Amino acid sequence: MFDPVSLEIMWSRLINITEECWVTIWRTAFSTIIGEAQDFGCELLDARANSIAHSPRSMPVFNLTLPQAIKALFESFPPNELEDGDVLITNDPWVCAGHLFDLAVVTPVFRSGQMVGLVGSIGHCSDIGGTKDSGHAREVYEEGLQIPPLKLYRAGRLNDDVAAMIRRNVRRPEMVFGDIQAQVGSNRIGAQRLLEFMEEYGLETLEPLAHEVQHRAETAMREAIAAVPDGTYASEVEFEVAGQRLRLPCKVIVAGDELTVDWEGAPPELPFGGVNCTGTYAAAHTTYALKSILTPEIPSNAGCFRPLHVRAPEGSVLNCRYPASVNQRTMVGWFCGPAVFRALAPVLADHVQAFTGLPALCAGYGRDAHGRTFNDHIMFGGGQGGGRNTDGNSAVLYPTSAANVPVEMFEQRTPLMVERKELIPDSAGAGRHRGGLGQQVVIRKLYDDGLPVQAQVLPHGIGSPLEGLLGGRSAGPGRYKIAGKVITKAAGLTQLAELRKSSDVVILEAAGGSGFGAPRERPLELVQRDLTEGYITPRGLAAYGARMRNGKVVRSPMKRLAKTKRVVIARPAGPKQSPVTEIATRLRRSR
Amino acid sequence: MTKNMSYRLAVDIGGTFTDLVLLDEASGALHGHKILTTPHAPEEAALRGLRELCARARITPAQITILIHATTLVTNALIERKGAATALLTTAGFRDTLEMGKEQRYDIYDLFLKYPDPLVPRRWRVGVRERITRDGEVRVPLDVPAVRRTVGNLVRQGVEAVAVCFLHAYRNPAHEQLVKTLLEREFPDLSVSVSSEISPEIREFERTSTTVCNAYVQPLVDHYLRGMETALAADGFRGRFLLMLSSGTLAAPDVARRFPVRLLESGPAAGALLAGHIGSLIGQPDLVGFDMGGTTAKICLVRDGRPKVTPTIEVARVHRFKPGSGLPVKTPVVDMIEIGAGGGSLAGVDSMGLLRVGPQSAGADPGPACYGLGGTAATVTDACVVLGYYDPAAFLGGAMPLDAGAAREAVSRVGVPLGLNTVETAWGIFAIVCESMAQAARLYLIERGQDPRRFALVGFGGAGPAAAARVARLLGMRQAIIPPASGLASALGLLVAPAGFDFGHSLTGELQSLNWDEVERLFVQMEDRGREMVLATGMPASSVRAERRAEMRYTGQFHDIEVPLPDRLHPGVVPAIRERFDAEYARLFGLALDGYPVQVLNWRVLVSAPGAKVDLRGSSDGATSPEQALKRRRSTYLPDGRSFVDVPVYARAHLTERSIDGPAVIEEAEATTLLWPGDRLTVDGQRNLVIEIGQSTQPTQTTQPTQSQTTAKRISR
């Protein structure tokens, strides 16, 4: 047993160690996706691969999938055969984070010849080979290099064969391997700190301490679940992907202090486009939402997740079978959380959030005038959903923990120019508490130098506006438009375009957040403020049951409340050239 | 009064107190004064303090040759939103950069997190047609008539200050300069801040945020400084008036007017300078400054007698201790971390059934339970009273008696749900607060590639001396030092500050293929401007020096490390710079990378002239012997035996150079120093208390006898 004083001290020390690991990767990374967007996470685990602590800024889903990945690594490399100095690696989407880009790098930590714990991270590498045209991939084989459980280091020595194999299979190998080295270095620092910690406290094993922190977190989670009335809470979200509308039914079953989410009825896996989720990935998104609702203030570890269970039919879009394509699994997986929120809204209204507009991403790839390869990402968020007591924030990256990429930094690394990155007025879902605003980003080829740039365009939530909660309204859908040579034709998937001239542009919109509560209940002074500040335009007043009279915002009679917007799906514009401002305006009007 | 009429005065206006220290340059005598701050008009307390202190020292303000000032004015204006009505001009298409920020959630499980409201409301953020590319070429020329029209409109709406931040202006400032010239000519009453002058560095959000902060506080600072100067002149002050910048250097009021955002955290910066000064006086140039007050503790690394300076700070956080919840400001600032651990930090039980201390604080109002001002929650100060560390009758020299009963009651309430008795709870509170400071310090030092065990800890501030020996022990440090007048440390630090200005500029390139002529020109420009600024503080030209640094990284990385540069730059120095970079990288991150090219992002130079050497012995008197210094013995809790022991209590003013062995308590008016068993204290020639930390093994905070011996034994170094 630990007393409440020592335990608090030791626990926060372990979190500190993971934070130090996080800082090390962040500061030594080479890719925009890790160095600026921070798409990675670090974790400390006990010798049985149960999480003890993770860095506070970790990518949520990575914290939840890494323990699974390590358990799978153990099947190839039993713990009792591991050596001090070994570093394990895998990117198997079925045991790790759901697509090949996410590399798990894991270092067992030894004290007096015994493995006492593990330090690991998952990082989204900038490239893993395979097709850039993910929208057409039918199987995981096309999506890049598959790294089964392997030893990247054997007893402290780099496994040159593995390294050479990785280098040969990826674009910008020095960038990819630089990031892997950042992960290895971070683990090394974490291992060193863990050993110092154990030495200082005279701990021969982490087990009693791990057990204690996990037990406490588990108890808190069980208490939070027990406070929810027993029963089955159901919801459904509907969204568009790969040109089809998918309906995702969700059942949350609360029984005593255990909670199960059953995705029975999830659509079958899709034959192409990489939008399928592996079981581990879908479960991680589901439990992440639950943790945010039930015990947001408790430092996360394995204990939090013991009372939570997730079921999804095998062969479905939430539990796809090998070798389904999985590259862009966020296009489906990011709807898990909103479905859970919706299901629990009637009983936990204070703790859930209306749908948050999903992030969009664009990667520029090609060779510059000096023959150097570039491959960099710009990523940005939509508007956050409203809550029972709060409006959503505008432009927030969710459900990732990423940061956006500075425009100046992106431009310096790619011959593309960002011409606009601005909030879209009227893009927030109306409600007593409205959503945050979405944003529009316009990207143009910088020079007419005849050097083509491949733009990989990843919109989310295309044609998929989700209703708000408890009477809140939907925001617009995510949208995009490409003026350039479009290679992919399927709507609602990763688009690959070639930008050849400075008149070629990509327009991407991350949607706003949905509203919470009936829009007519929103105080008029807040509607007036939003109008004054330009968050809404006079046209947007109708959604709040309001209009202008004598220069003032007043409530309209009931019948004037606008109908839910008809969904318009953006279609690729084809190779026609037109000035960007015009395209931008037209895109806006079409909604 | 001496014949020599040369005096220096330091005035540090803090949130609660305004501290003043007067130095007689001839005799070295120091006079200190502490009065309550007047938040509505901070200059009032400063001027009153000045008059009172002059009267006490029997001098006139005319005899003060230099007055050095630090103030929380800028920090408070940003927190309390008391700045000017500010507008922002951006490149068209980017008016929302300021509001969007990093788009990052600073707490991944909190669905409802809040961000600070932008300092400029959306209606006053206007995009202007213009565009400069990453290479500095003008792609779209500036629409001058639109600027004129827009700003005319804004001024009619009551805008007093304008910030201008265009994309890639660090690369080519032409458009920003055009706007500035235009506005100065046509709107002479408007404050104008342009990003290419305030923070010419890549990353548009941070640069915008910095420029906006500058514009927002500029009218206020200008008004304040003018008021100070006028009032000082009316009092007969004829000397030089200097201001402390966040970088720990002094500048003339004119520089502060142009770069008011650089006045952020100027008080704490001064405290860090004092730690450095003490280090040089006692021949120990590597130290950790530990400044613990009522609300927070600040920890700062001092190397070679100087605090480390970092290029960014985050201010006005929604959650004070959550990075990412505030406004980033790119300005050189003494590198400190702030922890929510002070005398007023509140203790409680969290939802996991664990004892937590801080980061919330009882502040001065209602204050700790023992203050008897209406506070009922237990704080660190209450725990210290319960444990016998503070004498309730001698707090602030007896000026403010404490209510020990209230302290005991508050602490015991916290212990009930934990199953701990009052004393166990009190020790738990004290142990946790020390431990959380030690942990924060450890992470801070390790992130900077430093091993805490190599350093001595300098403890000051109201609560610093009580915690210093314990924190030093937890960090494995061998020594803790408590400077004289530790309650006035920041004001003392002002007296020893160097004059100077820290410049930074982005000019990116591969180390191998840089245009060194261009770089050299950039440095010469910055250094010329810096020299002018330093000369304006009255320093002789011969004392001015420039120290060049570069922020470098392996090409393709995003984060840089700082490397010192030689005085003159040309292609011949490339191998030496590369070598320094690799060595620094390896020191920080374990190993240097072979075969990766290296890139420079920002160039920095500190132009400065050294500060005064001040002897701190000045005010000492009445040193006698430990026997005479011994006031009494007091029952004090010691964790080793988990019991109260009679411990000697000494009056600091009467200590001699003979050593004292712990456990012991040393009292002075503003602070109490604790010595643990195994510690040994001496007073050095500078009147510092120097505590050699005992190497004895001390078990951890064992509050439950049932604790397993193998799992929870703490072995202190």
Interface residues (C-beta under 8 A of the other chain):
Chain A: M1 F2 D3 P4 V5 S6 L7 E8 I9 W11 S12 R13 N16 E19 E20 V23 T24 W26 R27 T28 A29 F30 S31 T32 G35 E36 Q38 P56 R57 S58 P60 E174 M175 G178 Q181 G185 R188 I189 R193 E200 Y201 G202 L203 E204 P208 L209 R216 A217 T219 A220 K291 S292 I293 T295 P296 E297 I298 S300 H351 V352 Q353 F380 G381 G387 N389 T390 N393 S394 A395 V396 L397 Y398 S401 A402 A403 N404 P406 V407 E408 M409 E411 Q412 M417 E419 R420 K421 E422 L423 Q439 V442 L446 T532 E533 G534 Y535
Chain B: A92 G93 F94 R95 D96 T97 E99 M100 G101 K102 E103 Q104 R105 Y106 D107 I108 Y109 D110 L111 F112 L113 K114 Y115 P121 R122 R123 G127 R131 T133 R134 R139 L167 H168 I202 R203 E204 F205 V349 D350 S351 M352 G353 L354 L355 R356 L418 L420 W427 G428 A431 I432 E435 S436 Q439 R442 L443 I446 E447 T508 Y554 G556 Q557 F558 H559 L588 F589 G590 L591 L593 Y596 T700 Q701 T702 T703 Q704 T706 Q707 S708 T710 T711 A712 K713 R714 I715 R717
